[in-house]
């Protein structure tokens, strides 16, 4: 029987590095690029690669993610595909929540219904990339590997917080170290000159190492055997423990890949989409990124000055000035407001006339950004209400700063989801 590829998307982490964007939602549900969600990236990569049996493992603040997946990914009965959500659950075998990536998969083995020769594709839910996952599967089968790990060659200066591997010239994994900090260890894991010459786009004068992308292919039996113990995490425990016991290979990916698990990386990845030629192109019609079809009207812009921006549907922009800005669905920006380096996530709904009248009575700003505001280097989360004459800029503010619904993380100012910033506020 031909093997079936079962994809497991890891979406159960707290996403603490993305707080406060993950204060009211789980990490895969965080909005991206004006109209998408982070989870749309791995799901779309699977569907574009002909993989349509997908499980999403979730645990924290899952309501918005569940709504998004259920409304976005519906399959006809003839294709046999699905996107199933598996939340942490109490069973007769245990009541514990997921303790890590490996434990999350272990707790759901009974739900996968995998056959003897099926393959498991395990991917992260917080990365921005476009990959033909069938190429990884094909190399895995061709090399007769038990485990294949997708890797990205990165300069030794850009490896903080990533697992690293040392491979032979035939791509067999010889060493694996999870998030090393010692410069000597990092340098010892640098790829050979022979291998570097075979990888497209690397500078001959710079040293590189292979970083774990968090994308794994397991033979069914190799996965089940690896999860028999009590290991909780793939990178920290499972993969190092398999060295020398099973055949592990690396698949080297040469395209664009960005780990957007921190506020700063998330912010920069979004703003980079406004460049004339972005590294990640949402306009690639051959491998589209799918999301919820909202059937919103086209956006309206009156008297605006715009320098590099992407504007999602349903937005209303009146007499504002935008420079390097992402404008999300149903956003509202009023007259004489200036935004620079801003990711605005928009709104979940259009405000009714009754709600706007009620806001006036209560002195509460409408959803969106009011008049004569100046906002710089900021993320405005969904449904935020920012009044008139507001100034927001993280310059000079310490990390972990908080004032009401306004935070500063990684040098980026964030107005939390549903946050209210009154008229005249200056931060």
N, C-alpha and C positions, 0 to 999 in steps of 0.2 A: 504494500500500500504506500502511496506517495505521502510524505510527511506533511502535516498541516502545521502552519506557523501560528502560534498563539502569542499575541502581543500583550504584555503587562506593563501598564504605565504607572509609575510610582507617583502617587499624588497625596500620600498620607502624612507628609511632614508638616510641622507647625509653620514653617516659613518664617522663622524668627528674624532672619537677616533682611526680610522684606517688610518688617513691621514699620509703620502702622498700616501698610497696604493689606496686610494679612490679619488685621485686628478683627475684622468682621467677615472674612472670607478665607478659604484655603488658598494656598499658593497657585494651584492650576487655574483657579477662577479669576486671578488678577487680570484686568483688562490690558490689552496690548494693541498698539498701533491704531488707536482710535475706535476700532470696532470689533476686534478679536479678543480671545482669551488665551492665556498661556497654553492651556490644554489643547487648543486647536492646532498647535504646531506638531506635537507628536502624533495626534490622530490623523492629521492631513498627510504627514510623511508616510504613515502606514497605508492609508487608502490609496495614495499615489503610487505606492509600491505593490499594490495588489494584495495587501494584507488587511482582511476585514473582520477578523475575529479578535476583538480588542477588549481587554479588561482594564478598568481604571480603579486603582486601590485608593480609597479615601478614608479620612479619619476626623479631621478638625474643620469646623465651620463649613459644612459640606452643602448647605441648602442651595446657595446660588450656583454652585458647580453642577449639582444634580439637575436643576432647572435648565441650565444651559445645554448640557449633554442631551437631556431628554427632548428638548425642543429643536436641537440642531441635527442629530444623527439618527435618522430613521431609514431602515432598509426594507426593501420589498421582500416577500417570502421566498423568492426564487433564488436570490443570490447567496443566502445562507450566512450573511454577515450580521454583525451586531457590535455595539459598544455598550458593555455591561459595567455597571458601577458596583463595586464590592466594598462596602464600608466595614470598618471594624465592628465585630459583633461578639456577644457573649455566647458561648456554647457549653456543652457538657464537658468538653475537653479543657476549657479554660475561660477566664473572664478578663484576661489582660488585653489592653490595647496593643497596637503594633509597637514593638520595641525598636524597630529599625527596618531597613529595606528588605533584608533577608527574612526577618520574622514575619513581615507583612505577606510575602509570597508564601511562606510556610503555612500560615493560618488559612490560606485560601486554596491550597492544593486540591482539596476535595471538590471545589467549584469549577476547576478547569477542565475536568473530564478528558485529560490528555491520553492519547494512545501511545503505544510502546515506542514508536519511531517519530513521534511529533517533536517539533522544536519550539523552544520558548525564546521569544525576543523580549527582553526587559529593558525599558527605556525610562529616562528621567522625564519629569513633567515641567521643568523650568529652564529649558534651553531653546535658543533661537538658531535654527539651521534648516537646511533642505537637503535631504539625503535619500538616495535610492537604496532602501533597506534590503532590496533583493540582492544587491551586490554583496552585502555583508553575508547574507544567507548562502549565496552561491560559493563564496570563498570558504565559508565554514564547512560546507558539504565537500567541496573539492579537496580540501586539505585533510579531511577526516578528523577534524578537531572535535573535542568534547565541549570546549568552551572557546568562544571568540569574543574579544573585547575591542570595541571601536576606540581608536586613539587619534589624537590630533597632535602634530608636531608643533611645539611652541618654544619660543626662546627661553633660555634658562631664567631670564629676568621676569617672566610672566607666568610663573607656575604656582603662585601662592594659593593654597587651599585646594590643590588638585592632587589626585593619586597619580603616581608615575610608574612607568614600567620600562624595563630593559629587555630588548628583544634581539634575537640572533638575526642574521641576514635573511633567513628563511621565514621571519616573522614569528617564530616560536618564542613565547614569553619565558624569559629566564629569571627575571626578578620583578617584584611588584612591591611598592612602598606607598602606603596611604598618607598623603598630605605631609611629606617630609619638610622640615624647616632647616635642617643642618645643610649649609652650602656645600660641604664636602660630599654628603650623600647625594644631593641633587646633581652635582657635577659628575659623580660616578655613574649616574644613570643616563648621561648624554648619549645620543645615538651615534653610531660609527659614521665615519666619512663615507664609507661605501653605501650605507643605507641612506644617508642624507642625500647623496647624489641621485638616488632613485625617487625621491619625493619631490613632487612639483612645487615650485614657488619658494624654496628655501634659499637663504643667502649663504654662499660658500664661506663667508667670513664670520658667521655667527654660529654659536653652539645651541643645539636644540635637545629637548627630551620629549618623549611621548607621554601625553597626558590622557588619563582615563576620561572618556566622554560620558560615562555612565550608561553606555549602551552595550548590552550583553546578549549573546546567543548561546543557549544551553541546549545540549541534547537532553531529552526528558530524563533519562536515567541518571545522567551526571547531575542534573539539578536536584532530583529527589534524593540522591545519595548525599549531596553537599548539605542538604537541609535536614538530615537526620539528627544532627546534634542540636545544640542550643545557640548557635551563632546568630547574631541579630542583624549584622550589616554585611553587605556584599564586599564593599571596598576595604573595610577594616579587618574582617575576619574570614569570610568565605573564600575570596580570591587568593589571599596569601596562603591559606591552608591547602589549596588545591595544587600549588606549585609542586611539580615533580610527581604528582599522583595521577593527573589526567593530562591529556594533550590540550594545551592552551595556546592560542594564536592571537595575534593582533591584526585588526583591519585598520589600515591607515587612511584617514579621511583628509582630503586636501581642500575641501570647500570651506565656506564661511561657517563658523560655529562660535556662539557666544553663550557662556554660562551666565544667565541673568538672575542669579539667586540673591543678589544684593541690591539695595536701593540704587547705588551709584551705577552698577552695570545695567540695571533695568532702565534707568533714566537715560543713560548714554545710548543704549540700543534703540530706544524709541526715537530720540532726537536724530540719530544717524539716518533714520528712515526719511527725513526731510531733505537729505542731500540730493543733488541732481542725479548722481549715480550711486545709490546706496549699496552697501555690501550685501544686504539681504533685500531681495526684490519681491514685493508682494504683487507686482504686475506680471509675473511669469505665469502666463495662461496655460502652459504645458504641465505645470505641477502646482495647481492652485492651493491656497490655504482656505479651508472651509470654515464656516461659522454659522451662527444663527441668522436665518433670513428674516429681517425685521420689516421689510416693506415700508420703509420710511420715505417721506418726500425728499427731494433734492435740497441741499443746503442753500440758504439765502445770505448774500453778502452785499452790504450797501456802504459805499464810501470808505472801504477798507484799504489799508496799505499793507501788503503782504510780501515778505522776503523769506522764502523757504518754509513751507507749511504743508501739512496734509490735513484735510478737513473731511470728517466722516459725514454721512447723510443725516438730515434732520436738524442741522445746526443753523442758528441765526446769529449773524455777525453784523453789528452796526457801527460804522465809523471807528473801528479799532485799528491798532497797528500791531502786526505780528511779525516776529523775527525768530525763526527756527522754533516752530510751535506745532504740536500735535493736538488737533481739536477733535474730541470724541463725539459720539452720536448724541443728538439732541442738545448740544452745547448752546449756551447763550452768552454773548460777550457784548457789552453796551458801549456807548459812545466815548471817545477820547481815552479809552483804556489801552495800555501798552503792555504787551507780553513779550518777553525775551527768554528763550530757552525754557519753555514751559510744556509740560505734558498734561493736557486737560482731558479727563476721562469721560466727561459728559454726564448724562442723566439717564436713569432707567425709565423715565416717563416725561411727557409734556405736562407742564403745570396748567391746571384748569383755571379759568377766570375766577371761579369761586375761591380756589386756594390762593391766588394772587391777591384777591381782595382781603382775605383773612390775614395774609402776611402783612399787608399795609396797616391793618388795624393793630396787629401785634408788634409792629416795628421790626419785623423780620425781613431780611433780604430775600429776594426771589432766588430760585435755583439758578446757578450760573455766576457770572461776574458782572458787577455793576459798572457805573460810569466813573471815568477819570481815575482808574486804578493803574498802579504800576507794579507788575509782578515779574520776578526774574529768578531763574534757576529753581524752578518749583514743579511739583506734581500736585495737581488739583484732582482729588479723587471724586468718584461719582456722587452726584446729588449734593455737592457742596454749595453753600449759599454765601456768596461774598458780596458785601454791600458796596456803596459808592465810596470813592476817595480812599481806597485801601492801598497800602504799600506793603509788599511782602518780598523779602530778600534775605537769604541765609547768610550773607556776608557778615563776618564778625561774630556769628552765633556759634557757641560750642556744640559739638556733637552730642546727641541725646537731649538737646534743648526741647522744651515743651511749654507752650502757653495756650491753654484751652485746646481747641482742635488742631493747632498748628504745631508741627514737629520739625526738627532738623536731624537728618540721618545722612551720614556720608557726604556732608556738605550740600545736601539737597533739602529744600524746604518742602514740607508735605502738609496739605490740608486734608484731614482724614475724611472718609466717606460720610456724607451727611453733615459735615461740620459747618457751623455758622460763624462767619467772621463779620462783625458789625461794621456799620459805616464808620469811616475815619480811622480804622485800625492801622497801626504802623508797627511792623515787626521787621 
